[in-house]
Amino acid sequence: MNNNTQHIVIMGAGLVGSMHAIFLARRGYRVSVYEQLPDIRKEAISAGRSINLALANRGIDALDKLGLMDEVNKLLIPMQGRMLHNEQGELKFQSYGQKPEEVIYSVSRAGLVSLLRDAAEATGQVTFYFKHECLDIDFKLNECQVHDKINNQTHTIGYDYLIGADGGGSQVRASMKALNETEFTADILDHSYKELTIPAGPTGDFQLEKEALHIWPRGDYMMIGLPNPDATFTLTLFMPNEGPVSFAAVNDLPSLHDLFDTYFADAKPLIPDLEADYFNNPTGYLGTIRCADWQYQKAVLTGDAAHAIVPFHGQGMNAGFEDCVAMEQALDAFNDDWDQAMPAFVSSRMDNSNAIADMALENYVEMRSTVNDPKFHLKKAIAFELENRLPDYFIPRYSMVMFHLIPYAQAFARGKIQYKILDTLAEGIESASEVNFERAERLVKQKLPKLS
């Protein structure tokens, strides 16, 4: 534990900012966390961001390192795979992996962030300031201007080091850009999303299979459903902004009912508040933020502030938690010399964050369209068999991302080679039983290095 008296300021008390606070407090730092929103532990915050998230191995690893998984487990619902709903209401289950432990978990955003904030405060080293908005940063003086919305006062806050964990609309990043100390791109998809709800059934039970992520894949658009501990499902409808089936086109009651009667008929009876949910809930945008430099002077960006991604690989939170671990490792490596640790942290995460951004975009096409292709299921079966035969050489890319700690950039690079191998093996056949797996093993060893 570091017994120095340095003051670390974190902008953003979301999942990533709160986790960073715990790690730093345990190193002995005095940590102040500023958040413009209210504290969800004390007052409700209106919907708009997903109320549940997918927790996978990278996030679990970070929570394990903090000794919090026993508490987090109480919030989790395991999802064994995807439950695909076709337009006729027929179901097809597709497992994520082939080992019992290869599942992902639905978790409440509010429940998890509340747990992390409680754990941070329990260290005695962390103070949260809610309804405090960052207005400006003086990087030469190491000071922030923060507006206290409760008392309508503006304060100057000094820091030794500053962590920008303030999300996709980061003020820390904007302050860096204003000085031309970083550049960033915000690529907004021409698709958006809307949240809907399936309530618990009359007896308080789940109305769909609870241990699955439900997908209604429809080509250019889709709906997904994640289970909640209260037996409800949060549905997220993803559609283009413009076009025949789009948010622009579904703009009144007849078009809404026509959409659901035609394409989501099995789900419609389960959504009693469809009209209210659709027209009252906000339409959220989807985008990817790539930042050219995450560090300037004594400040560093992390999480969505540095690398916001679309949600289609379930890795936004997990990637942010992995940032926290990487920061911890950098501080360990340089004995808490932040001036060396910060650039090392950025270097370790930049390529990986770009890789998961690309994979998340690709996964949107897979979820809404490719999952309906018989060839997709054939290649998945071949991939599972190759993993059984050559676990040191071949792990399906989805599994590398979700169930291992293999760096994202490595998973992305290996995945490109593996897709070519699977294309070759699946050509001209209809069943994995037709594959000559002795030849397949030789091909894999020829094309792929052994996993380290």
N, C-alpha and C positions, 0 to 999 in steps of 0.2 A: 504493500500500500504506500502511496506517495503522500507524505505529510506536508507538502508545500501548501502555501496559502493562495495559490493562483486562483483567479476568479474566471470561470468559464461561463459565457452567456450563450444560451441556445435560443434561437428564434424558431418557434414552432413546438407545440406540446402534443403533436400527433403521435402516432405509433413510433416513428423513428426518433423524433426528438426526445420522447420520454425514455426510450431504451438507451440512447446515448447518455442521458442524464444518470441512469443507474450505473452504467459501466464507469463513467467518470467519477461519480460519487464514491464508488468502491476503490478508486485509485487515490482518494483523499482530496479531491478537488471540491471547492465550493462552487455550486452550480446554480445559476438563475435561469429559469425557462420562461419566456414570454410568448403568450398566445393571444391572438386577437379574438378568438371565439370564447364563449362561456365554457365553464367546466361541466362536461357532460355528466359528471358524478352528482352535480347539484341541480342542474336544470336541463330540460330537454332541448335538443338542437334539431331544427327542422331537417327533414330528409333532403336528399339531393345526391349525396355520395352513398355508395352501397353500404347497407347496414350489416352485411356479412361478407366475409373474405375467405380465401382459400389459404390455409396454412400447410406448408410442405416442409421437406427436410431442412432446407436452408434456414427457414425461420425457426424450426424446432431446435436446430443446433444452437442458435443464438440464445433462445430461451433456456435451453439446457445449461449453457455456460453461466447463466445468471441464477440457476437453481429454481426456476419458476414453473417448470413444466407440470409439477404436481398440481399446482393451482390452475394452470391453463387447461389441463385435461378436463376439468369440470365444465369448461365452456365449449368443448369440441363435439362435433358430430362427424364420424368418419364417412367419407364418400369413397366407395370401392371402385367406382367407374362412372362412365356416362350412360345414362338411360336415354336412348334416342326415341323420339316420338315422330312417326311419320304423319302425313296429312290424313290418313285413315284412322289414326289413333292407335296403330299397332306399335308395340314396344320392342326395342332391341337393346340388350345390355352389352356394353363394351367395357371390359375391365381395364383399369389404368396400367396395371402391371400384372405379373404372374406369381408374385410372392405375397403371402398374407400381410406383410408389413407395408406393401406398396399401395398405400391409400393416401388421399389428401383429406383435409379436415375443413369443414365449414365452421367458422368462428365469428362471433359477434364483434364488429369493430368497436362498439361502445364498451362491451364487456372487457375486451383485451386492453384497450387504451386505459380504462379505469384501473385495471389490475397493475399495469405498468406504472401509472402515476402513483398509486398507493405504494408500490415497491420503491419508487424513487424517493418519496417523502419519508419512508421508513428508514432510509439511510441516515437521516438527520443532516444531510449535506445539500439537499436540493430544495429550492423554493420556486413554486410556480406562481406566475402572475397572469391571471386570465383577464380577458377584455382589455388587453394591452397591445396596441398596434405599433409595429415598427414603422417609423416615418422616414428615417434617413440614417446613414452611417458615415462617420468620419473615420476613414481607415488610417489616417496619419495619427490622430489622437486616440485611436482605439475607443471610440465612443459611439453610442447609438442614441438617437432621439426616439423616445417611445411615448405614445399617447395613451394615457390611462382613461379609458372610456367611462369608468365608473365615477370618477371624480372630475372628469373633464379637465385633466391637467397633463402637461407634457414634461417628461423627465429626461435628463441626460444620464445614460447608464454607461459606466466604464467597464471595460473587460480586458483581460489578459489575452484571451483567445475567444473567437466567435465562431459558432457553428450555425450555418444556415440550413435548418431542417424545416423550412416554412413552405414546403409544397410547391406545386407546379407554378403558382403565381408568386414565387419567392421575391420578397422585397430585398433580401440580401443579394440575390443574384442581380436584381434590377439596379441596385446601388453599384455593384461591380461593373455592370455594363455601362452605366452612365459615365464611368471614368475610362471607358474603353479597355477595361482590364479583363473582360471576357466577352465572348460572342456566344449566342445560343440560337438554335432554331426551334421553332414550335410548329411542328407539322400536324395540322388538324385534319383528322379523317373527314371524308364527306359522309360519314355515318354518325349517328348520335344514339342516345339510349334513353329509355324511360322505365322507371320502376313501378311494378304492380305487386299485388299481394294475394296469395292463396291462404286463407285463414285455416285454423285447425278445424277438423270435422266436428259434427254435433256432439261426439263423445270425447272431444279433446285430443283426437288422434291425428297423425299425419294423413293427408288425403292422397299423397303420392308416396312411392317407395322412398324412405327417408335416407338410406345410405347410398345415395347416388346424386350426381349432378345431372339434372334433367336438361336435355337440349331438344329444341324443336328446330332442326336445321332446314332452311327453306331456300338455299341457293345464295341469293344476294342479301338475305336478312335472316334473323333467327331470334329465338327467345330461349333464355336459360332460366333454371330455377335452382336455388340453393336452400337447404333446410335450415331452420332456426330452432333453438332449444324449446321454444314454446309451441312447437308442432306446426308453425306456419312455414310457408315458403316465400322467399323473396324472388320474384320473377324480374328479369331484366329483358326488355324488348329492344333489340338492336335493329335499326333500319337506316337506309340511305336518307339523307336530308331532302333530296329531290327525286322525282321519278314516279312511275306508276304505283309502286308500293313504297311509300316513304312518309316521313313525318309531315311533309308539305301536303301530301295527298290525303292522309288520314287526319282530317281537320274538323269533322263533325260527327254526330252520332251515327248516321247511316253508314258512313265510310268506316268508322271504328267497328261496328257490328259486322259489316261485310268482311273486313279483314279477319276477324276472329272466327266467324262462321265458316269462312273458306279455308283458312290456313292453320288455325289453332283451335279447332272445334272441340277437341278432347279437353283442353284447358279451360275453355270459356265458362262452363258451368261451375267451375271451382273458384272463379274470381267474381264474387258478388258485387264488389265495388269497382268493377272494371271502368265504368264511365267516369266516376269521381277520380279514381287513381290516374287514369290517362290524361284527363283534362286539368287536374289540379297539381299533379306532381311535375316538377321541373323536367325539361328535356336537357340531358347532360351531354356535353361535347366530349369527344375522344381525341387525344393527341399524344404525340411523342416529343419530348424535349431532349435535345442533345446540347450539351454545354461544352464549349471549347476548352475552358480552364475553370477548375472548381476552386482555385485558391488565389487569394490576393492578400498580401501582408499577413495579418494575424487572423484571417478569416478563411473558412473553408465551407463549401457546400456539400450536402449529403442528401440521400433519399431522393424524393421527387423534385426537390429544388435543383438537383444536378442532372437527373435522368428519369423524368416521368415517362411512363410507358402505357400503352393500351392494356386493358385487363384480360386479354384473351389467353394468356398462359398462366394466369393466377400467380404471377411472380412479383407484382409491384411491392407488396409488403415484404415478401421474402427477400427480395433484392435489397430493400432498405435495411432490413435486419442484418443481412450479410455485410452491408456497409459498416454497421456498428461493430461487428466482429473484426472487420479489416482495420478500422481505426484503432481498436484495442490492440491488435497485433502490431500495428505500426508504432504505437506508443511503447509497447514492450520492447520492440526491436531497437528503439533509439532512446531507451531509458527516460521517457517523458520529455525528450527534446522535441518540442512541437515543430520547431522550424525545420527539422529533418523529417519528422513523422508525417506532417501534413502532405508534402509532395509525394512521399512514399505511399501514403494511403490513396491519393489521387491516381498515381501510376498503376497501383494494383487493381483499381476499379474501372478505369476508363474503357478499356477494350471489352471488359466483361459487361458493362452497362450497355454499350452499343450492341453487343451480341444479343442480349436478352430483349432489347428493343426490337431488333429485326425478327427474332423468333416469335415474339408476341404478335407482331403484325401478320406473320405467316400463319400463326395458329388461328387467326380469325377466319381465314379462308378455309382452313381445315374444319373448324367447328360448324360453320354455317353451310358448307357445301361438300367438301371432300369426304366427310364421314358417310355420305350417302353412296359413295362409289364402291362397288364390290372389290375393285382392285386395291383400294385403301385397306380393306379388311384382310385381303389376301397378303399384302405386304406386311401388315401388322402380325399375322400368324407366322410368316417366315421370320420376321425379326425376333419374335419370342423364341422360336426354335434355335436361331443362331445364338441368342443370349444363353439358352440352356447349354449349348454345345461349347461355346467359346466366351465364357463370361469375362475373361481377361482382355478380350479384343472387341466384343460387340455388345453394346447396351443401347437399346432404342433411344433416340434423341429425347423423346418425351421423358423417359425414365432418367436419363442423365440429368435433365433439368430439375425434375420434381423429386427424385428419390435418392439423389447422390449430392456430393459437394464438389463434383467435377466443375472447374471454372466454366462459366457460361461460354467464354470465347472458345474453349477447347470443345465443348459440347456442340457448338455451332459449326466449327470446322469439321469435326468428325462426322456430324450429321450429314453434311453435304456429300461426303464420300459414301456414307452408308445408304443414302437415298439412291445413288447411282448403282450400288451393288444390288439393292432390292429391285430396282427397275429391271436390271439384267436378269435376276433370278425369277421374276414374276412374268417375264415376257412369254406369251403364248400358252400359259397354263391357267387353270381355274381353281386349283387346290394346292395347298402347301405340301400335300402328300406326293405331288408330282416332282418336287424339287430333288435334285441330286445333291444331298447335303455334304457328301464328301468333296464334291467339286466346289460347293458353296464355301466350305471351310477353307479350302485352298485359296479361293478368291479373297475372302476376308483377310487372311494372313498376308496375302500379297499386297493388299491395298491399305491396310490399317496397321499402325504401330501398336504394340501392346500397351494397354492402359497402365499408367504408372500408379 
